[in-house]
Amino acid sequence: MGDAVRDSTLLMGVHGVLTRHPWLVPPAGGTEPDVDAFGLAVNRAEVYGWSSTLLGAGMELGGSRWGHNDAGEDWTQDGHVREIGWLQVDVSSHLNRQRLPVLPVATVLGDVLRQVGDIRVTGVHTVAPVHLAPDPAAALLYTAGWYELADPGAVREIIVTVSGREAELAGRAGRVRDEALACTYGCMTVEPETTDVDLPGLALPLTGEMQTEGMRRALAFRCRVPVWSLDAAAWITEVFVEALRVTGTAEPVMITVSG
């Protein structure tokens, strides 16, 4: 397996509708505010201590979770579902037993988007380097406890798909489902779905065409989750990263979550 395929890129795209805050809407004929997802993401990750772009002696960030690669946004104000923000990072090869930074990346993106406007999240897609993922069992147990406190009336049905390059991936659908169920500790149902299922929560084309070259959709599941949010989408993604890891996937995949 070539290094170009089995790389350390983690890319997440958030889909939905963003309505700019009134004070950030340029007046007719005015100039757009000098604001973009990349600059805000760098700022926010630095504040959390997850990544840094500072250079020079003594500026290295101990325990850095990633290095910034790129980011972008589509803040078109037409009320349609768009990929309102995406962030591409290079995951540290020395995670020191830390999980893949799926939730931290989602947190940075959520902060960025809410700083610019009001958001309604409809979907998330993530290119995840599964081969770098450590065992997150304890963290997933704690997360299940968190979602047990959700309003029972907030239950949502969502669709999860998995795309990859491994020819054997589709044949592991049953095992992936069983492992995903085990990772949620009763907080989520997981049922098989046809791979040609519609994903209305995602705006096509998805960012990451280079990273997903050669991948094909191999798995799809219909799930009931205790609540729908960007945080919940990150949790669902982590559940399937772990389910794929323990069933033999050892290279990057793309996981989509459509609400």
C-alpha positions in Angstrom: 0.0 0.0 0.0 1.5 3.3 -1.1 2.3 6.1 1.3 0.3 8.5 -0.9 -2.8 6.4 -0.2 -2.2 5.7 3.5 -1.5 9.2 4.5 -2.3 11.2 7.7 -4.9 13.6 6.3 -8.1 14.2 8.2 -10.6 16.3 6.3 -14.0 17.3 7.6 -16.7 19.2 5.7 -19.8 20.6 7.4 -23.0 21.0 5.4 -26.1 23.0 6.0 -27.4 26.6 5.9 -25.5 29.5 7.3 -27.3 32.9 7.8 -24.7 35.6 8.3 -25.0 37.8 11.4 -26.5 41.2 10.3 -23.3 43.1 11.2 -21.3 40.9 8.9 -23.6 41.4 5.9 -22.0 44.0 3.6 -24.2 47.0 2.6 -25.3 47.2 -1.0 -22.3 47.9 -3.1 -20.1 47.5 0.0 -17.0 45.4 0.5 -17.1 41.8 1.9 -15.7 41.6 5.4 -12.1 40.2 5.4 -13.2 36.9 7.1 -12.6 33.3 6.0 -12.7 29.9 7.4 -9.0 29.2 7.3 -8.0 32.3 9.3 -10.7 31.7 11.9 -9.8 28.0 12.2 -6.1 28.8 12.8 -7.1 31.3 15.4 -9.5 28.9 17.2 -7.2 25.9 17.2 -4.4 28.0 18.7 -6.7 29.1 21.5 -7.7 25.5 22.3 -4.0 24.4 22.2 -4.7 21.8 19.5 -2.5 23.3 16.7 -0.3 26.3 16.1 1.1 28.2 13.1 3.6 30.2 15.2 7.2 30.0 14.1 10.5 30.5 15.8 12.4 29.3 18.9 10.2 28.4 21.8 7.0 28.6 19.7 6.5 24.8 19.3 3.2 23.6 20.8 3.6 20.6 23.1 1.0 17.9 22.4 -0.1 19.4 19.1 -3.0 17.3 17.6 -2.5 18.4 14.0 -0.9 20.7 11.5 -3.1 23.0 9.4 -3.3 22.2 5.6 -6.2 24.1 4.2 -9.8 25.3 4.9 -12.6 26.8 3.0 -16.3 27.8 3.0 -19.4 28.5 1.0 -21.4 31.2 2.7 -23.7 31.9 -0.3 -26.9 33.5 1.2 -29.6 31.6 -0.7 -31.1 29.3 1.9 -29.8 26.2 0.2 -27.8 23.4 1.7 -24.1 24.1 1.1 -20.8 22.9 2.4 -20.5 25.9 4.8 -17.1 25.0 6.1 -14.3 22.5 5.7 -11.0 21.9 7.4 -8.1 19.7 6.2 -5.4 18.9 8.7 -2.3 16.6 8.9 -2.8 14.4 12.0 0.2 14.1 14.2 1.8 10.6 13.9 2.5 10.8 17.7 -1.0 11.0 19.1 0.3 9.7 22.4 -2.9 7.5 22.9 -5.1 10.5 22.0 -8.0 9.6 19.6 -8.1 10.9 16.1 -9.1 14.6 16.5 -12.6 14.2 14.9 -14.4 16.1 17.7 -11.7 18.8 18.1 -11.9 19.5 14.3 -15.7 19.6 14.5 -15.5 21.9 17.5 -13.2 24.3 15.6 -15.4 24.3 12.6 -18.5 24.9 14.7 -17.0 27.8 16.5 -15.9 29.3 13.2 -19.3 29.0 11.6 -21.2 30.3 14.6 -18.9 33.3 14.8 -20.0 34.2 11.3 -23.7 33.4 11.5 -26.5 31.2 12.6 -26.2 27.7 11.3 -28.4 24.7 10.7 -26.2 21.6 10.2 -27.6 19.0 7.8 -24.6 16.7 7.3 -20.9 16.1 7.8 -18.4 14.2 5.7 -15.0 13.1 7.0 -11.9 11.6 5.4 -10.4 9.7 8.3 -7.0 8.0 8.5 -8.3 4.9 10.2 -4.8 3.4 10.3 -3.7 6.0 12.8 -6.6 5.5 15.2 -5.9 4.1 18.6 -8.4 2.2 20.7 -11.0 4.8 21.9 -13.1 2.4 24.0 -13.1 4.4 27.3 -13.9 7.7 25.5 -16.8 6.2 23.6 -18.2 4.8 26.9 -18.0 8.3 28.4 -19.6 9.8 25.3 -22.5 7.4 25.5 -23.1 8.6 29.0 -23.3 12.1 27.8 -25.9 11.4 25.2 -28.0 9.4 27.6 -29.0 12.8 29.0 -30.5 14.0 25.7 -34.2 14.9 25.5 -36.1 11.7 24.5 -38.1 13.8 22.1 -35.0 14.8 20.1 -34.4 11.4 18.6 -33.5 11.7 14.9 -33.0 9.2 12.0 -29.8 9.7 10.0 -27.9 7.9 7.2 -24.3 6.9 7.5 -22.2 5.8 4.5 -18.7 4.5 4.2 -16.5 4.8 1.1 -13.1 3.2 0.7 -10.6 1.5 -1.6 -10.6 -2.0 0.0 -12.3 -4.5 -2.1 -13.3 -6.5 1.0 -15.0 -3.6 2.8 -18.5 -4.3 1.5 -18.3 -7.9 2.8 -17.8 -6.7 6.3 -21.1 -4.9 6.6 -22.5 -7.2 9.3 -19.4 -7.1 11.5 -19.2 -3.3 11.1 -22.8 -2.9 12.2 -22.3 -5.1 15.2 -19.2 -3.2 16.3 -20.8 0.1 15.8 -23.7 -1.0 18.0 -21.3 -2.1 20.7 -19.5 1.3 20.6 -22.7 3.2 21.3 -23.7 1.3 24.5 -27.4 1.3 23.5 -27.5 5.0 22.5 -28.0 4.4 18.8 -29.6 1.9 16.5 -27.8 0.7 13.4 -29.6 -1.0 10.5 -28.2 -1.8 7.0 -29.3 0.4 4.1 -28.7 0.2 0.3 -25.6 2.0 -0.8 -27.5 4.1 -3.4 -29.5 5.8 -0.7 -30.0 9.6 -1.1 -28.1 12.0 1.1 -30.1 15.2 1.1 -28.0 16.7 3.9 -24.9 16.9 1.8 -24.0 19.5 -0.8 -22.2 17.9 -3.8 -19.4 17.7 -4.9 -17.8 17.0 -1.5 -14.4 18.6 -0.8 -11.6 16.1 -0.9 -11.7 14.7 -4.4 -7.9 14.1 -4.3 -8.0 12.4 -1.0 -10.9 10.2 -2.0 -9.7 9.2 -5.5 -10.3 5.6 -6.0 -12.8 5.2 -3.2 -16.3 3.8 -3.8 -19.3 3.7 -1.5 -19.2 0.3 0.1 -21.5 0.5 3.2 -24.6 2.4 4.3 -26.6 2.3 7.5 -29.8 3.9 8.7 -29.4 4.9 12.4 -31.6 6.4 15.1 -29.6 8.8 17.3 -30.5 10.5 20.6 -30.0 14.0 19.2 -28.8 15.7 16.0 -26.0 18.3 16.2 -22.5 18.9 14.9 -21.1 17.3 18.1 -23.4 14.3 17.6 -22.2 13.9 14.0 -18.6 13.8 15.2 -19.5 11.2 17.7 -21.3 9.1 15.1 -18.2 9.4 12.9 -15.9 8.2 15.7 -18.2 5.2 16.3 -17.8 4.1 12.7 -14.1 4.8 12.7 -13.7 2.4 15.6 -16.1 -0.1 14.0 -14.0 -0.1 10.8 -10.7 -0.2 12.7 -11.6 -3.3 14.7 -13.0 -5.1 11.7 -9.8 -4.8 9.7 -9.8 -1.5 7.9 -6.2 -0.1 7.8 -6.3 2.8 5.4 -8.3 6.1 5.0 -12.0 6.0 4.4 -14.7 8.6 3.9 -17.6 8.6 6.3 -20.7 10.7 5.6 -23.4 11.5 8.1 -26.6 13.0 6.7 -29.3 14.2 8.9 
